[in-house]
Amino acid sequence: MSDDHTHVQEFFGARAADWDSRFPDDGPAYAAAVAELGLRVGARVLDAGCGTGRALPPLRAAVGRSGVVVGADLTPAMLEAAVRAGRGRDGRLLIADVAALPLRSDSLDAVFAAGLIAHLPQPEENLRELARVVRPGGTLALFHPIGRAALAARQGRQITPDDLRAEPNLRPLLAGSGWNMTSYADEDARFLALAVREG
């Protein structure tokens, strides 16, 4: 396991048990972001870096019982918290690295990724792996329940020009990874970038 993986697992593993109680009001923001993906009943969707599975209920509601919902996370403690919260009923949970997903190419209609991009050790390669598992024309949502400025303030830091989530950085990063960014919103209440898989 790489040092990046160990760091991510240690960071989130130590916070998994009380993660949901630290952010109790995020549910509506997750539901609204999932709605913007435009999923249809029967669609197949991955929640990449699903954590405690907060996106799984709205994803399941969007695709219905005939759809497929998969939640993948690198940290076992986060997936255990998802099961304790009852979210394992809404999707299949996998311990998996988004850099090497155990999924067939072109097998999904969409990927939802909340708070993921800041934790990717090799963002272009990792986003390319997400593109691999999504069919051409499928969608990607990069989401955070608060915007970049609000998140930076919460963490006691300033936004820097090299932030991957800044639109001038994110658009070419996505383009180099097989995605075409179709919308971008960075507001206090949320961050949401939507992209379509090229090809």
MIDOSE-1310 file (N, C-alpha, C; in nm, 2 decimals, decimal comma, always signed):
residues 199
msdd	+0,08/-0,12/+0,00/+0,00/+0,00/+0,00/+0,09/+0,12/+0,00; +0,05/+0,22/-0,08/+0,14/+0,34/-0,09/+0,12/+0,43/+0,03; +0,21/+0,52/+0,05/+0,20/+0,61/+0,16/+0,08/+0,70/+0,15; +0,04/+0,73/+0,03/-0,09/+0,81/+0,01/-0,21/+0,73/+0,06
hthv	-0,21/+0,60/+0,03/-0,32/+0,52/+0,08/-0,32/+0,51/+0,23; -0,21/+0,49/+0,29/-0,20/+0,48/+0,43/-0,25/+0,60/+0,50; -0,20/+0,72/+0,45/-0,24/+0,85/+0,50/-0,39/+0,87/+0,49; -0,45/+0,84/+0,38/-0,60/+0,85/+0,36/-0,67/+0,76/+0,46
qeff	-0,63/+0,63/+0,47/-0,70/+0,54/+0,56/-0,68/+0,58/+0,70; -0,57/+0,63/+0,74/-0,55/+0,68/+0,88/-0,63/+0,80/+0,91; -0,64/+0,89/+0,82/-0,71/+1,02/+0,84/-0,86/+0,99/+0,85; -0,92/+0,91/+0,75/-1,06/+0,89/+0,76/-1,10/+0,78/+0,85
gara	-1,01/+0,68/+0,88/-1,04/+0,58/+0,97/-1,06/+0,63/+1,11; -0,98/+0,73/+1,15/-0,99/+0,79/+1,28/-1,11/+0,88/+1,30; -1,18/+0,91/+1,19/-1,29/+1,00/+1,19/-1,42/+0,94/+1,15; -1,42/+0,81/+1,11/-1,53/+0,74/+1,06/-1,65/+0,73/+1,16
adwd	-1,62/+0,70/+1,28/-1,73/+0,67/+1,38/-1,82/+0,80/+1,40; -1,76/+0,92/+1,40/-1,85/+1,04/+1,42/-1,86/+1,13/+1,30; -1,82/+1,08/+1,18/-1,82/+1,16/+1,06/-1,96/+1,22/+1,03; -2,07/+1,14/+1,04/-2,20/+1,19/+1,00/-2,25/+1,29/+1,11
srfp	-2,21/+1,27/+1,23/-2,26/+1,36/+1,34/-2,18/+1,49/+1,33; -2,07/+1,50/+1,27/-1,99/+1,62/+1,25/-2,06/+1,71/+1,14; -2,12/+1,64/+1,05/-2,18/+1,71/+0,93/-2,33/+1,67/+0,91; -2,41/+1,70/+1,01/-2,55/+1,64/+1,01/-2,64/+1,71/+0,91
ddgp	-2,61/+1,82/+0,86/-2,70/+1,89/+0,77/-2,67/+1,88/+0,62; -2,59/+1,79/+0,58/-2,54/+1,78/+0,44/-2,64/+1,71/+0,35; -2,74/+1,64/+0,41/-2,83/+1,55/+0,33/-2,89/+1,62/+0,21; -2,96/+1,74/+0,23/-3,02/+1,81/+0,12/-2,92/+1,84/+0,01
ayaa	-2,80/+1,88/+0,04/-2,70/+1,92/-0,06/-2,66/+1,80/-0,14; -2,65/+1,68/-0,08/-2,62/+1,56/-0,15/-2,74/+1,52/-0,24; -2,86/+1,53/-0,19/-2,97/+1,50/-0,28/-2,98/+1,59/-0,40; -2,96/+1,72/-0,38/-2,97/+1,82/-0,49/-2,86/+1,79/-0,59
avae	-2,74/+1,76/-0,55/-2,63/+1,73/-0,64/-2,66/+1,60/-0,72; -2,71/+1,50/-0,65/-2,75/+1,37/-0,72/-2,86/+1,40/-0,83; -2,95/+1,49/-0,79/-3,06/+1,52/-0,89/-3,00/+1,59/-1,01; -2,89/+1,67/-1,00/-2,84/+1,73/-1,12/-2,76/+1,63/-1,21
lglr	-2,73/+1,51/-1,16/-2,67/+1,41/-1,25/-2,77/+1,37/-1,35; -2,90/+1,38/-1,33/-3,00/+1,34/-1,43/-3,01/+1,19/-1,45; -2,99/+1,12/-1,35/-2,99/+0,97/-1,36/-3,14/+0,92/-1,39; -3,15/+0,82/-1,47/-3,28/+0,76/-1,51/-3,29/+0,63/-1,43
vgar	-3,42/+0,59/-1,42/-3,45/+0,46/-1,35/-3,37/+0,35/-1,43; -3,31/+0,26/-1,36/-3,23/+0,15/-1,43/-3,09/+0,18/-1,45; -3,04/+0,31/-1,43/-2,90/+0,34/-1,45/-2,81/+0,27/-1,35; -2,68/+0,27/-1,39/-2,58/+0,21/-1,31/-2,48/+0,32/-1,27
vlda	-2,46/+0,34/-1,14/-2,38/+0,45/-1,09/-2,29/+0,41/-0,98; -2,17/+0,47/-0,97/-2,07/+0,45/-0,87/-2,06/+0,57/-0,79; -2,06/+0,55/-0,65/-2,02/+0,66/-0,56/-1,88/+0,63/-0,53; -1,79/+0,71/-0,59/-1,64/+0,69/-0,57/-1,59/+0,77/-0,45
gcgt	-1,53/+0,69/-0,36/-1,49/+0,75/-0,23/-1,61/+0,78/-0,15; -1,70/+0,68/-0,14/-1,83/+0,70/-0,08/-1,83/+0,73/+0,07; -1,72/+0,70/+0,14/-1,72/+0,73/+0,28/-1,83/+0,66/+0,35; -1,91/+0,73/+0,43/-2,02/+0,67/+0,51/-2,14/+0,65/+0,43
gral	-2,14/+0,67/+0,30/-2,25/+0,64/+0,21/-2,36/+0,74/+0,21; -2,33/+0,87/+0,24/-2,44/+0,97/+0,24/-2,51/+0,99/+0,11; -2,44/+0,96/+0,00/-2,50/+0,98/-0,13/-2,58/+0,86/-0,18; -2,56/+0,74/-0,11/-2,63/+0,62/-0,15/-2,78/+0,63/-0,15
pplr	-2,85/+0,68/-0,05/-2,99/+0,68/-0,06/-3,05/+0,77/-0,17; -3,00/+0,89/-0,20/-3,05/+0,96/-0,31/-3,01/+0,90/-0,45; -2,89/+0,83/-0,45/-2,86/+0,76/-0,58/-2,95/+0,65/-0,60; -2,98/+0,57/-0,50/-3,08/+0,46/-0,51/-3,22/+0,51/-0,55
aavg	-3,26/+0,62/-0,49/-3,39/+0,68/-0,52/-3,40/+0,72/-0,67; -3,28/+0,77/-0,72/-3,28/+0,81/-0,86/-3,28/+0,70/-0,96; -3,21/+0,59/-0,93/-3,21/+0,48/-1,03/-3,31/+0,37/-1,00; -3,38/+0,38/-0,89/-3,48/+0,28/-0,86/-3,42/+0,14/-0,83
rsgv	-3,51/+0,05/-0,80/-3,46/-0,09/-0,76/-3,41/-0,16/-0,88; -3,44/-0,12/-1,00/-3,38/-0,18/-1,12/-3,24/-0,13/-1,15; -3,20/-0,02/-1,09/-3,07/+0,03/-1,12/-2,96/-0,04/-1,03; -2,84/+0,00/-1,06/-2,72/-0,05/-0,98/-2,65/+0,06/-0,91
vvga	-2,63/+0,05/-0,78/-2,56/+0,15/-0,71/-2,44/+0,08/-0,64; -2,32/+0,13/-0,66/-2,20/+0,08/-0,60/-2,13/+0,19/-0,53; -2,10/+0,16/-0,40/-2,02/+0,26/-0,32/-1,88/+0,20/-0,30; -1,78/+0,27/-0,34/-1,64/+0,22/-0,33/-1,56/+0,32/-0,24
dltp	-1,49/+0,27/-0,14/-1,40/+0,35/-0,06/-1,28/+0,27/-0,02; -1,17/+0,35/+0,01/-1,04/+0,29/+0,04/-1,04/+0,25/+0,19; -1,13/+0,31/+0,27/-1,12/+0,30/+0,42/-1,22/+0,21/+0,48; -1,18/+0,09/+0,53/-1,28/+0,00/+0,58/-1,37/+0,06/+0,69
amle	-1,32/+0,14/+0,77/-1,40/+0,20/+0,88/-1,51/+0,29/+0,83; -1,49/+0,35/+0,72/-1,60/+0,43/+0,66/-1,71/+0,34/+0,61; -1,67/+0,24/+0,54/-1,78/+0,14/+0,49/-1,85/+0,08/+0,61; -1,78/+0,05/+0,71/-1,85/-0,01/+0,83/-1,95/+0,10/+0,89
aavr	-1,91/+0,22/+0,89/-2,01/+0,33/+0,93/-2,13/+0,34/+0,84; -2,10/+0,32/+0,71/-2,21/+0,32/+0,61/-2,31/+0,20/+0,64; -2,26/+0,09/+0,68/-2,34/-0,03/+0,71/-2,42/+0,00/+0,84; -2,35/+0,05/+0,94/-2,42/+0,09/+1,07/-2,53/+0,19/+1,05
agrg	-2,52/+0,28/+0,95/-2,62/+0,38/+0,92/-2,73/+0,32/+0,84; -2,72/+0,20/+0,80/-2,82/+0,14/+0,71/-2,81/+0,16/+0,57; -2,70/+0,23/+0,52/-2,69/+0,27/+0,38/-2,64/+0,15/+0,29; -2,60/+0,04/+0,35/-2,56/-0,07/+0,27/-2,68/-0,13/+0,20
rdgr	-2,80/-0,10/+0,24/-2,92/-0,15/+0,17/-2,94/-0,08/+0,04; -2,88/+0,04/+0,03/-2,90/+0,12/-0,09/-2,80/+0,10/-0,20; -2,69/+0,02/-0,17/-2,59/+0,00/-0,28/-2,49/-0,11/-0,23; -2,42/-0,17/-0,32/-2,32/-0,26/-0,29/-2,19/-0,19/-0,25
llia	-2,14/-0,22/-0,14/-2,02/-0,15/-0,09/-1,89/-0,23/-0,12; -1,79/-0,17/-0,17/-1,66/-0,23/-0,20/-1,55/-0,15/-0,14; -1,46/-0,23/-0,08/-1,33/-0,17/-0,04/-1,25/-0,17/-0,17; -1,22/-0,05/-0,22/-1,15/-0,04/-0,35/-1,09/+0,10/-0,36
dvaa	-0,98/+0,10/-0,44/-0,90/+0,22/-0,47/-0,96/+0,27/-0,60; -0,99/+0,40/-0,61/-1,04/+0,45/-0,74/-0,93/+0,46/-0,84; -0,81/+0,43/-0,81/-0,70/+0,43/-0,91/-0,70/+0,29/-0,98; -0,77/+0,19/-0,93/-0,77/+0,06/-0,99/-0,91/-0,01/-0,95
lplr	-1,01/+0,04/-1,02/-1,15/-0,01/-0,98/-1,17/-0,15/-1,03; -1,23/-0,24/-0,95/-1,26/-0,37/-0,99/-1,39/-0,38/-1,07; -1,40/-0,29/-1,18/-1,52/-0,28/-1,26/-1,49/-0,29/-1,40; -1,58/-0,34/-1,48/-1,55/-0,35/-1,63/-1,55/-0,21/-1,69
sdsl	-1,48/-0,20/-1,80/-1,48/-0,07/-1,88/-1,62/-0,05/-1,94; -1,66/+0,08/-1,94/-1,78/+0,12/-2,00/-1,91/+0,06/-1,93; -1,89/+0,02/-1,81/-2,00/-0,06/-1,74/-2,10/+0,03/-1,66; -2,07/+0,16/-1,65/-2,15/+0,25/-1,57/-2,21/+0,37/-1,65
davf	-2,31/+0,42/-1,60/-2,37/+0,54/-1,66/-2,32/+0,67/-1,60; -2,28/+0,66/-1,47/-2,24/+0,78/-1,40/-2,15/+0,75/-1,28; -2,07/+0,85/-1,24/-1,99/+0,85/-1,12/-2,02/+0,97/-1,04; -2,05/+0,95/-0,91/-2,07/+1,06/-0,81/-1,94/+1,06/-0,72
aagl	-1,88/+1,17/-0,70/-1,76/+1,18/-0,62/-1,76/+1,30/-0,53; -1,80/+1,27/-0,40/-1,81/+1,38/-0,30/-1,68/+1,39/-0,23; -1,62/+1,51/-0,24/-1,49/+1,54/-0,16/-1,37/+1,46/-0,20; -1,38/+1,39/-0,32/-1,28/+1,30/-0,36/-1,15/+1,36/-0,42
iahl	-1,17/+1,46/-0,50/-1,06/+1,51/-0,58/-0,94/+1,56/-0,50; -0,96/+1,62/-0,39/-0,85/+1,66/-0,30/-0,77/+1,55/-0,24; -0,82/+1,43/-0,25/-0,75/+1,31/-0,19/-0,69/+1,22/-0,30; -0,70/+1,26/-0,42/-0,64/+1,18/-0,53/-0,49/+1,20/-0,54
pqpe	-0,41/+1,09/-0,53/-0,27/+1,11/-0,53/-0,22/+1,15/-0,67; -0,29/+1,10/-0,78/-0,25/+1,13/-0,92/-0,38/+1,17/-0,99; -0,42/+1,29/-0,97/-0,56/+1,33/-1,02/-0,59/+1,30/-1,17; -0,50/+1,32/-1,26/-0,53/+1,30/-1,40/-0,54/+1,15/-1,42
enlr	-0,45/+1,07/-1,37/-0,46/+0,92/-1,39/-0,59/+0,87/-1,32; -0,62/+0,92/-1,20/-0,73/+0,87/-1,13/-0,86/+0,91/-1,19; -0,87/+1,03/-1,25/-0,99/+1,07/-1,32/-1,01/+0,99/-1,45; -0,89/+0,95/-1,51/-0,89/+0,87/-1,63/-0,95/+0,73/-1,60
elar	-0,92/+0,68/-1,48/-0,97/+0,55/-1,43/-1,12/+0,56/-1,42; -1,17/+0,67/-1,36/-1,32/+0,69/-1,35/-1,38/+0,69/-1,49; -1,31/+0,76/-1,58/-1,36/+0,76/-1,72/-1,37/+0,62/-1,78; -1,27/+0,54/-1,75/-1,27/+0,40/-1,81/-1,39/+0,32/-1,78
vvrp	-1,44/+0,34/-1,66/-1,56/+0,25/-1,62/-1,69/+0,31/-1,66; -1,69/+0,43/-1,71/-1,82/+0,50/-1,76/-1,83/+0,49/-1,91; -1,95/+0,46/-1,95/-1,97/+0,46/-2,10/-1,96/+0,59/-2,16; -1,92/+0,60/-2,29/-1,92/+0,73/-2,36/-2,05/+0,80/-2,34
ggtl	-2,05/+0,93/-2,31/-2,17/+1,01/-2,29/-2,22/+1,00/-2,14; -2,16/+0,91/-2,06/-2,19/+0,90/-1,92/-2,14/+1,03/-1,85; -2,18/+1,04/-1,72/-2,16/+1,17/-1,65/-2,07/+1,14/-1,52; -2,01/+1,25/-1,48/-1,93/+1,26/-1,36/-1,98/+1,38/-1,28
alfh	-2,00/+1,37/-1,15/-2,03/+1,48/-1,06/-1,92/+1,48/-0,96; -1,84/+1,59/-0,96/-1,74/+1,62/-0,85/-1,81/+1,72/-0,76; -1,83/+1,68/-0,63/-1,92/+1,75/-0,54/-1,85/+1,77/-0,40; -1,89/+1,88/-0,34/-1,86/+1,90/-0,20/-1,97/+1,98/-0,14
pigr	-2,02/+1,94/-0,02/-2,14/+2,01/+0,04/-2,12/+2,15/+0,08; -1,99/+2,20/+0,07/-1,97/+2,35/+0,09/-1,87/+2,39/-0,02; -1,87/+2,51/-0,05/-1,78/+2,56/-0,16/-1,64/+2,57/-0,11; -1,55/+2,61/-0,21/-1,40/+2,61/-0,18/-1,37/+2,71/-0,07
aala	-1,43/+2,83/-0,08/-1,39/+2,94/+0,02/-1,44/+2,90/+0,16; -1,56/+2,85/+0,17/-1,62/+2,81/+0,30/-1,54/+2,69/+0,36; -1,49/+2,60/+0,27/-1,41/+2,48/+0,32/-1,28/+2,53/+0,37; -1,22/+2,62/+0,29/-1,09/+2,68/+0,34/-1,10/+2,75/+0,47
arqg	-1,20/+2,83/+0,49/-1,23/+2,90/+0,61/-1,25/+2,80/+0,73; -1,32/+2,69/+0,70/-1,34/+2,59/+0,81/-1,21/+2,52/+0,85; -1,12/+2,51/+0,75/-0,99/+2,44/+0,78/-0,88/+2,54/+0,82; -0,92/+2,67/+0,83/-0,82/+2,77/+0,87/-0,71/+2,80/+0,77
rqit	-0,75/+2,80/+0,64/-0,65/+2,82/+0,54/-0,71/+2,92/+0,43; -0,62/+2,96/+0,34/-0,67/+3,04/+0,23/-0,68/+2,96/+0,10; -0,76/+3,00/+0,01/-0,77/+2,93/-0,12/-0,64/+2,97/-0,19; -0,58/+2,88/-0,26/-0,46/+2,91/-0,34/-0,49/+2,89/-0,49
pddl	-0,41/+2,96/-0,57/-0,43/+2,95/-0,71/-0,42/+2,81/-0,77; -0,34/+2,72/-0,70/-0,31/+2,59/-0,76/-0,42/+2,49/-0,71; -0,53/+2,53/-0,64/-0,63/+2,44/-0,60/-0,69/+2,37/-0,72; -0,69/+2,24/-0,72/-0,74/+2,16/-0,83/-0,89/+2,19/-0,87
raep	-0,96/+2,23/-0,77/-1,10/+2,26/-0,79/-1,13/+2,39/-0,85; -1,03/+2,48/-0,86/-1,05/+2,61/-0,93/-1,09/+2,58/-1,07; -1,18/+2,65/-1,13/-1,23/+2,62/-1,26/-1,11/+2,62/-1,37; -1,02/+2,72/-1,36/-0,91/+2,72/-1,46/-0,82/+2,60/-1,45
nlrp	-0,82/+2,54/-1,34/-0,73/+2,42/-1,32/-0,81/+2,29/-1,35; -0,94/+2,29/-1,31/-1,02/+2,17/-1,32/-1,06/+2,14/-1,46; -1,10/+2,24/-1,54/-1,14/+2,21/-1,68/-1,03/+2,14/-1,76; -0,91/+2,19/-1,76/-0,81/+2,11/-1,84/-0,77/+1,98/-1,78
llag	-0,78/+1,97/-1,65/-0,75/+1,84/-1,58/-0,85/+1,74/-1,63; -0,98/+1,77/-1,63/-1,08/+1,68/-1,67/-1,07/+1,65/-1,82; -1,04/+1,75/-1,90/-1,02/+1,73/-2,05/-0,91/+1,63/-2,07; -0,80/+1,64/-2,00/-0,69/+1,55/-2,01/-0,71/+1,41/-1,96
sgwn	-0,83/+1,39/-1,90/-0,86/+1,26/-1,84/-0,98/+1,20/-1,91; -1,03/+1,26/-2,02/-1,14/+1,20/-2,09/-1,27/+1,25/-2,06; -1,28/+1,37/-1,99/-1,41/+1,43/-1,95/-1,42/+1,57/-2,01; -1,54/+1,61/-2,04/-1,57/+1,74/-2,09/-1,66/+1,81/-1,98
mtsy	-1,61/+1,91/-1,91/-1,68/+1,98/-1,81/-1,80/+2,05/-1,87; -1,92/+2,03/-1,82/-2,04/+2,09/-1,88/-2,10/+2,20/-1,79; -2,07/+2,19/-1,66/-2,11/+2,30/-1,57/-2,02/+2,30/-1,44; -2,02/+2,42/-1,38/-1,93/+2,45/-1,27/-2,00/+2,54/-1,18
aded	-2,01/+2,51/-1,05/-2,07/+2,60/-0,95/-1,98/+2,59/-0,82; -1,94/+2,70/-0,77/-1,86/+2,71/-0,65/-1,92/+2,82/-0,57; -2,01/+2,78/-0,48/-2,08/+2,87/-0,39/-2,06/+2,84/-0,25; -2,09/+2,92/-0,16/-2,07/+2,89/-0,02/-2,14/+2,76/+0,02
arfl	-2,26/+2,74/-0,03/-2,34/+2,62/+0,00/-2,30/+2,49/-0,06; -2,22/+2,50/-0,17/-2,18/+2,37/-0,24/-2,08/+2,40/-0,35; -2,01/+2,29/-0,38/-1,92/+2,29/-0,50/-1,97/+2,18/-0,58; -2,00/+2,20/-0,71/-2,04/+2,10/-0,80/-1,99/+2,12/-0,94
alav	-1,91/+2,03/-0,99/-1,87/+2,03/-1,13/-1,92/+1,91/-1,20; -1,99/+1,92/-1,31/-2,04/+1,81/-1,39/-1,96/+1,80/-1,52; -1,94/+1,67/-1,56/-1,87/+1,65/-1,68/-1,93/+1,53/-1,75; -1,90/+1,52/-1,88/-1,95/+1,41/-1,97/-1,83/+1,34/-2,02
reg	-1,84/+1,21/-2,02/-1,73/+1,12/-2,07/-1,72/+1,14/-2,22; -1,61/+1,17/-2,27/-1,59/+1,18/-2,42/-1,58/+1,05/-2,48; -1,58/+1,05/-2,61/-1,56/+0,93/-2,69/-1,68/+0,87/-2,74
